[in-house]
């Protein structure tokens, strides 16, 4: 198994991030590690930081897993700049951890002396040598670009830092039959409501958890998604069936501050608990696919396309900046493909 493991801080807790190329067998193996979690934002599996896991995943000694004193100071300044520019905490964590990896590699070199050639060496001697993914490499490039744009004295030419060629990965989509089974798996109204709202409105995980009761406009039949990805507000239509479910949910659960709250009143429902809700639903219906919450969003977009909804409207509903992002769903829609007759049938 080819991987790279390192210590990260996720939601103020020390964890071990394990990076590897997407592979169903490897995903199945990492899932067997007790306490393993998938971070959609960081795009990485992470596990508890224990001595056993450090040995298992060959974490290097502490002295070799931190940047130089200069590097540590600059990472903290980098975080402060990102916060002042109102980047989300998840993005700040992702970029600062990516920059940290790069500065650990050059911990013996002054930042002022790091240049474009060093990025190429890092890509070859660390990223490629450890078979790390193009998406992880892209995170590093984003972090390096943002960081060196703010360094006054530098040999780095930011505009000439090349990005890796990204793989064209198709979104994972479930059939309507599979979606129906998953959404009906829970008898708990809150669990059923959360999964149903994600699919019926194409929400991201964070968008669902940040909803407040006031964001549901039942008279207009819409949900207002405030400050989604890219700090953008948008609206999505609510189906009559969803509105009926929401009314029932209000009566039973009586949310106060957040639409979906944890065990304590006024406490926001956690990401881990939401992921667990989906995992339990999959187990109940016997679905063994490595389904994530984002698959529900992908399925929503694809099913809209297959029902004849214009791509421009789907782009607005999903909150995509570029139509090219939305166009990827045309490659997974099976409606037109099913109308094509294979020449094999004429043999």
C-alpha positions as CSV (number, residue, x, y, z in Angstrom):
1,X,0.0,0.0,0.0
2,X,1.5,3.4,-1.1
3,X,0.6,6.2,1.2
4,X,1.8,9.3,3.0
5,X,0.7,9.8,6.6
6,X,1.2,12.9,8.7
7,X,-0.1,14.6,11.8
8,X,-2.8,17.2,11.3
9,X,-5.1,19.3,13.5
10,X,-8.8,18.7,12.5
11,X,-11.5,20.5,14.5
12,X,-8.9,21.3,17.2
13,X,-8.0,17.6,17.6
14,X,-4.7,16.0,16.6
15,X,-5.3,13.3,13.9
16,X,-3.2,11.3,11.5
17,X,-4.1,12.1,7.8
18,X,-3.5,9.2,5.4
19,X,-3.1,10.3,1.7
20,X,-3.3,7.7,-1.1
21,X,-4.7,7.4,-4.6
22,X,-8.5,6.7,-4.8
23,X,-9.0,3.0,-4.7
24,X,-11.9,1.0,-3.4
25,X,-9.7,-1.7,-1.8
26,X,-7.6,0.9,0.0
27,X,-10.7,2.8,1.2
28,X,-12.1,-0.5,2.5
29,X,-8.9,-1.1,4.5
30,X,-8.7,2.4,6.0
31,X,-12.4,2.1,7.0
32,X,-11.4,-0.9,9.2
33,X,-9.2,1.3,11.3
34,X,-11.1,2.2,14.4
35,X,-12.1,5.9,14.5
36,X,-11.3,6.5,10.8
37,X,-13.1,9.4,9.2
38,X,-13.3,11.0,5.8
39,X,-12.9,14.8,5.5
40,X,-14.7,16.1,2.4
41,X,-13.2,19.5,2.8
42,X,-9.6,18.3,3.1
43,X,-10.1,15.4,0.7
44,X,-8.4,13.0,3.0
45,X,-9.0,10.0,5.4
46,X,-7.8,10.6,8.9
47,X,-7.5,8.4,12.0
48,X,-6.9,8.8,15.7
49,X,-3.4,10.0,16.7
50,X,-2.3,7.0,18.8
51,X,1.1,5.3,19.2
52,X,-0.2,2.2,17.5
53,X,-1.4,4.2,14.5
54,X,1.9,6.1,14.4
55,X,3.8,2.8,14.2
56,X,1.3,1.3,11.7
57,X,1.6,4.2,9.3
58,X,5.3,4.9,9.9
59,X,5.0,8.4,11.1
60,X,8.4,10.0,11.1
61,X,10.0,11.2,14.3
62,X,8.7,14.6,15.6
63,X,11.9,16.4,14.9
64,X,11.5,15.6,11.2
65,X,7.7,16.3,11.0
66,X,7.8,20.0,11.8
67,X,9.1,23.0,9.7
68,X,12.0,25.2,10.8
69,X,11.3,28.0,13.4
70,X,11.1,30.4,10.5
71,X,8.6,28.1,8.7
72,X,6.4,27.8,11.8
73,X,6.3,31.6,12.2
74,X,5.4,32.1,8.6
75,X,2.7,29.5,8.6
76,X,1.1,31.4,11.6
77,X,1.3,34.7,9.7
78,X,-0.2,32.9,6.6
79,X,-3.1,31.8,8.7
80,X,-3.7,35.3,10.0
81,X,-3.7,36.7,6.5
82,X,-6.2,34.1,5.3
83,X,-8.5,34.9,8.3
84,X,-8.3,38.6,7.6
85,X,-9.4,37.9,4.0
86,X,-12.3,35.9,5.5
87,X,-11.3,32.4,4.2
88,X,-13.3,29.7,6.0
89,X,-11.5,27.8,8.8
90,X,-11.7,24.6,6.8
91,X,-9.9,26.3,3.9
92,X,-7.3,27.8,6.2
93,X,-6.6,24.4,7.7
94,X,-6.3,22.8,4.3
95,X,-3.9,25.4,2.9
96,X,-1.8,25.8,6.1
97,X,-1.3,22.0,6.3
98,X,-0.4,21.8,2.7
99,X,2.1,24.6,3.1
100,X,3.5,22.9,6.2
101,X,4.2,19.8,4.2
102,X,6.2,21.8,1.7
103,X,8.1,23.8,4.3
104,X,9.0,20.6,6.2
105,X,10.6,19.3,3.0
106,X,12.7,22.5,2.9
107,X,13.2,22.9,6.6
108,X,17.0,23.4,6.2
109,X,16.5,26.1,3.6
110,X,15.7,29.8,4.2
111,X,12.3,30.8,2.8
112,X,13.9,33.7,0.9
113,X,16.0,31.2,-1.0
114,X,13.2,28.8,-2.1
115,X,12.5,29.1,-5.9
116,X,10.5,27.6,-8.7
117,X,13.0,24.8,-9.2
118,X,12.4,23.7,-5.6
119,X,8.7,23.2,-6.3
120,X,9.6,20.9,-9.2
121,X,12.0,18.9,-7.0
122,X,9.4,18.6,-4.3
123,X,6.8,17.3,-6.8
124,X,9.3,14.7,-8.0
125,X,11.0,13.7,-4.8
126,X,8.0,13.8,-2.5
127,X,4.6,13.9,-4.3
128,X,5.4,11.5,-7.1
129,X,7.9,9.3,-5.2
130,X,5.2,8.6,-2.5
131,X,2.5,8.1,-5.2
132,X,0.4,10.9,-3.8
133,X,-2.7,12.1,-5.7
134,X,-2.9,15.0,-8.2
135,X,-5.6,16.6,-6.0
136,X,-3.2,16.7,-3.0
137,X,-0.5,18.1,-5.3
138,X,-3.0,20.8,-6.4
139,X,-3.6,21.7,-2.8
140,X,0.1,22.2,-2.3
141,X,0.3,24.5,-5.4
142,X,-2.7,26.6,-4.2
143,X,-1.0,27.0,-0.8
144,X,2.4,27.9,-2.3
145,X,0.9,30.4,-4.6
146,X,-1.1,32.1,-1.9
147,X,1.9,32.1,0.5
148,X,4.5,33.5,-1.8
149,X,2.2,36.2,-3.2
150,X,2.5,37.8,0.2
151,X,6.3,37.4,0.7
152,X,8.1,40.6,-0.2
153,X,11.6,39.3,-0.8
154,X,11.4,36.0,-2.7
155,X,13.0,34.2,-5.6
156,X,9.7,32.5,-6.4
157,X,7.9,33.5,-9.6
158,X,4.4,32.7,-8.6
159,X,2.9,32.9,-12.1
160,X,5.2,30.2,-13.3
161,X,4.3,27.6,-10.7
162,X,2.7,24.8,-12.8
163,X,-0.4,22.9,-11.7
164,X,-0.6,19.1,-12.1
165,X,-2.7,17.8,-15.0
166,X,-5.9,16.8,-13.2
167,X,-7.6,13.5,-13.8
168,X,-11.1,13.8,-15.3
169,X,-13.0,11.9,-12.7
170,X,-16.7,11.4,-13.1
171,X,-19.0,12.2,-10.2
172,X,-20.5,9.2,-8.4
173,X,-24.3,8.9,-9.0
174,X,-26.9,6.6,-7.4
175,X,-30.1,5.5,-9.1
176,X,-33.4,6.9,-8.0
177,X,-34.2,3.5,-6.6
178,X,-31.0,3.5,-4.5
179,X,-31.7,7.0,-3.3
180,X,-35.3,6.1,-2.2
181,X,-34.0,3.1,-0.2
182,X,-31.4,5.2,1.6
183,X,-33.8,8.1,2.4
184,X,-36.4,5.7,3.8
185,X,-33.9,3.6,5.8
186,X,-34.3,5.7,9.0
187,X,-37.4,5.8,11.1
188,X,-35.9,8.7,13.1
189,X,-37.5,11.8,11.6
190,X,-34.4,14.0,12.1
191,X,-32.1,11.5,10.4
192,X,-34.5,11.0,7.5
193,X,-35.1,14.8,7.2
194,X,-31.4,15.6,6.9
195,X,-30.6,13.1,4.2
196,X,-33.8,14.0,2.3
197,X,-33.0,17.7,2.4
198,X,-29.5,17.1,1.1
199,X,-30.8,15.2,-1.9
200,X,-33.9,17.2,-2.6
201,X,-32.0,20.5,-2.7
202,X,-28.5,19.4,-3.8
203,X,-26.9,20.7,-0.6
204,X,-23.3,20.4,0.5
205,X,-22.8,18.9,4.0
206,X,-21.8,22.3,5.5
207,X,-24.7,24.0,3.9
208,X,-27.2,21.6,5.5
209,X,-25.6,22.0,9.0
210,X,-25.5,25.8,8.8
211,X,-29.3,26.1,8.0
212,X,-31.5,27.9,10.5
213,X,-35.3,27.6,10.8
214,X,-35.6,31.1,9.4
215,X,-33.9,29.9,6.1
216,X,-37.0,27.9,5.3
217,X,-39.5,30.1,3.5
218,X,-42.6,27.9,3.3
219,X,-44.8,30.5,1.7
220,X,-42.4,30.9,-1.3
221,X,-41.5,27.2,-1.2
222,X,-37.7,27.9,-1.1
223,X,-34.7,27.3,1.2
224,X,-32.2,30.1,1.5
225,X,-28.6,28.8,1.5
226,X,-26.5,31.5,3.1
227,X,-22.8,31.9,2.6
228,X,-22.3,28.6,0.8
229,X,-19.0,27.8,-0.9
230,X,-17.3,31.0,-2.1
231,X,-19.3,33.0,0.4
232,X,-22.3,33.1,-1.9
233,X,-26.0,33.1,-1.0
234,X,-28.4,31.2,-3.2
235,X,-31.9,29.7,-3.1
236,X,-33.3,26.3,-4.0
237,X,-36.9,25.2,-4.4
238,X,-38.5,23.0,-1.8
239,X,-40.8,20.2,-3.0
240,X,-44.3,19.9,-1.4
241,X,-43.3,16.5,0.0
242,X,-40.2,18.1,1.7
243,X,-42.3,21.0,3.1
244,X,-44.7,18.4,4.6
245,X,-41.8,16.5,6.1
246,X,-40.3,19.8,7.5
247,X,-43.6,20.7,9.2
248,X,-43.7,17.3,10.9
249,X,-40.1,17.6,11.9
250,X,-40.7,21.1,13.4
251,X,-43.5,19.8,15.6
252,X,-41.5,16.8,16.9
253,X,-38.0,18.3,17.2
254,X,-38.7,22.0,17.8
255,X,-35.3,23.4,16.6
256,X,-34.3,26.6,18.3
257,X,-31.1,28.1,16.7
258,X,-30.1,25.6,14.0
259,X,-32.5,23.7,11.8
260,X,-30.7,20.5,12.9
261,X,-29.3,20.5,16.4
262,X,-27.3,18.0,18.4
263,X,-28.3,16.4,21.7
264,X,-28.2,19.8,23.4
265,X,-30.6,22.6,22.5
266,X,-28.9,25.3,20.4
267,X,-25.9,23.0,19.6
268,X,-25.2,22.6,15.9
269,X,-25.4,19.0,14.6
270,X,-21.8,17.7,14.0
271,X,-20.3,16.6,10.7
272,X,-19.3,13.2,12.2
273,X,-22.8,12.5,13.4
274,X,-24.2,13.4,10.0
275,X,-21.8,11.0,8.3
276,X,-22.7,8.3,10.8
277,X,-26.4,8.8,9.8
278,X,-25.6,8.1,6.2
279,X,-23.4,5.1,7.1
280,X,-26.2,3.6,9.2
281,X,-28.7,4.1,6.4
282,X,-26.4,2.2,4.0
283,X,-26.0,-0.6,6.4
284,X,-29.7,-0.9,6.9
285,X,-30.4,-1.2,3.1
286,X,-27.4,-3.4,2.4
287,X,-25.7,-0.9,0.1
288,X,-21.9,-1.7,0.1
289,X,-20.9,1.2,-2.2
290,X,-18.5,3.7,-0.7
291,X,-21.3,6.3,-0.7
292,X,-20.6,9.8,0.7
293,X,-23.0,12.7,1.4
294,X,-21.7,14.4,-1.7
295,X,-23.0,11.5,-3.8
296,X,-26.5,12.7,-2.9
297,X,-25.7,16.1,-4.3
298,X,-24.3,14.6,-7.5
299,X,-27.4,12.3,-7.8
300,X,-29.7,15.4,-7.4
301,X,-27.9,17.2,-10.3
302,X,-27.9,14.2,-12.6
303,X,-31.5,13.3,-11.9
304,X,-32.5,16.9,-12.7
305,X,-30.6,16.8,-16.0
306,X,-32.2,13.5,-16.9
307,X,-35.7,14.9,-16.2
308,X,-35.0,17.7,-18.7
309,X,-33.9,20.6,-16.5
310,X,-31.6,23.1,-18.3
311,X,-27.9,23.1,-17.3
312,X,-28.0,26.8,-16.6
313,X,-30.7,26.3,-13.9
314,X,-28.8,23.4,-12.5
315,X,-25.7,25.6,-12.3
316,X,-27.6,28.2,-10.3
317,X,-29.2,25.5,-8.0
318,X,-25.8,24.0,-7.2
319,X,-24.0,27.4,-6.8
320,X,-21.3,26.7,-9.4
321,X,-19.2,29.6,-10.6
322,X,-18.5,28.0,-13.9
323,X,-20.9,26.2,-16.3
324,X,-18.0,23.8,-17.1
325,X,-18.3,22.5,-13.5
326,X,-21.9,21.7,-14.1
327,X,-21.4,20.2,-17.5
328,X,-19.6,17.2,-16.0
329,X,-23.1,15.8,-15.2
330,X,-23.8,15.3,-18.9
331,X,-21.1,12.6,-18.9
332,X,-22.9,10.5,-16.2
333,X,-26.5,11.0,-17.4
334,X,-27.7,7.7,-18.8
335,X,-31.0,8.8,-20.4
336,X,-29.6,9.4,-23.9
337,X,-27.1,6.6,-23.7
338,X,-29.9,4.1,-23.1
339,X,-31.5,5.2,-26.3
340,X,-28.4,4.2,-28.3
341,X,-28.6,0.8,-29.9
342,X,-25.5,-1.2,-29.8
343,X,-24.4,-2.7,-33.2
344,X,-23.9,-5.9,-31.2
345,X,-27.7,-6.4,-31.2
346,X,-27.7,-6.6,-35.0
347,X,-25.2,-9.4,-35.2
